[in-house]
Amino acid sequence: MIPVGGTGNLGETLYRYLAELCEGIESTTKRLVIVDLVAQFLKKLSIEEVAPSIRMIVGEAFPEWSGQTLDVSWRTIQKVIRSITKASDEEMLSAFSEKGDLGDMAKILMLRKDVSKQATLLPKPLTILEVYRSFQSISEAKGSGSKKKKENLVLSLLSRSEPLEAKYIVKNLIGEMRHGASSGLMEEAVAKASGAPLEMIKRAYMLMGDLGEVAEKAMRGGPQALDDVKPTPFHPIKPMLAQAVESVAEALREHGGITSLEYKLDGARLQIHIRGGEVKIFSRRLTEVTTSLPDVVEQVRNNIQPGEAIIEGEAVAVGKDARPLTFQNLMKRFRRVKGIEEMVREIPVKLYLFDIIYLDGKLLIDLPYSERRKALSQVAGEIELVPQLITCDVDKAQEFFEEAKNKGHEGLMAKKIESTYTPGRRGKKWLKIKETEALDLVIVGADWGYGRRVNWLSDYYLAARNEETGELQIIGKTFKGLTDEEFEEITEKLLKLKTIEYGRTVRVKPEIVVETIFEEIQKSPKYESGYALRFARIKRIREDKNVEDIDTMEKVKRLYENQFKAKSKTL
Ligand code: AMP
């Protein structure tokens, strides 16, 4: 059982209990146990510890829209761990490969070196609020010298940590909590701890976009405190997201034979908040971008009359012939390399609207898409709505897809006609259709599955070859795309190829090649390769290929860059 509630010098709860809670969560797959552990834990905290604890347990130290990020690189963390533990390169590598996780590496090395006992001064135990305050200072370190500042802050935090605490601090710093506390489970735990109905917690979370704040409100004031949670202009809401499908036919099938197709524009998503004459614009990550878009603000002011509204659209950079320019061009607007007047002249943007969330005191998210679109057209004035085609005909849908691409757009979105707006969720009500590239990658490791998949190695580490060094470098992980038979077959094969097993992870000889599709390649500190596949999915097992045939990091880099170039070719 996890002890909870002990206090540090300042009467604050010790961070150690939070780390032990996370370890408890990691060690079980039982939903009810996790919910119960977290709920018990929350109940013992003081009110001001609730929000920071929730955020640190889910591994999102700050809500996305707050604009605060920790932004600490792998390299910095490795450097700090090395300086604390005096571990050699080899020791670091072997500790890392035990679990393939930087947090575990920190714990293993600190345990091995027994650093806590080496400390000459009696270290004061860390409290939850101290760790959170350090995270805040790390996020505030900006500008020149910020790297060093961050490094020093991480150093002072980790030198006061016990091995288990270090594990979870590191996991928070790199934003990778791999334990099973999904936000769904955390919502349940908050409901249980506060006595507020789960539906109320979910809705408040949807509208406030920060479970920590919701929990604090509910624990302080009970369910009544959540009654009045409504979107407020100028407080951004998590945007609804889309799942990827491979074809218009699949989208039509998913939506029951009829769907509303819209161009998928490749620009920046904007959430536009209007109150009286004032306009504020938020990005997809919910940071405010109003000052980069004075032309959009003016257009909105000139066209949209209502007292209060929250509407959504996409801003696309356009060339002289009004065709869309690449996303990178648009980004210059936000990076503000020059004065804003010059940027407005150099990179004109066009705004297309596609949704409305709130209008004059009324929340519209529970209305069907078709009615929201109607309401939007009534308030949009002369601002264009994104082109739309409602159809049940695959050929017409395909034509519309070609048309969108010919005009330089990314593809299509398919929106289920009667669907409500679900903030922050990536569901099937919205589907995106774009062309996908595939990579042939080799499986170098796998994690044992959860639940139904518990007897299978079902989550695969996928690697490409670095041609310069010959190394296989991990660029992604996925459990998607295989049938039950394939899982079974692959598990059997992988166990024969096993080299070493730690916790839930098995390392294997690289032999099984899989054709992998994905939505996007990102630069990411998550893997040493520096790249990560977003939404990877195994398309098929390539029995016909072996490890010599896999794709190279060169190709990965090229595809990464082409993502930006692809659209300019069509101009
Ligand atoms: P993705 O970023 O690939 O998950 O695709 C979702 C994004 O597509 C949204 O966040 C919007 O920025 C963008 N988008 C482009 N066109 C549309 C559209 N017609 N409706 C909704 N989102 C769109």
Residues whose N, C-alpha, C, O or C-beta is under 5 A from the ligand:
A	BS01	AMP	A242 E262 Y263 K264 L265 A268 R269 E314 F354 V386 M413
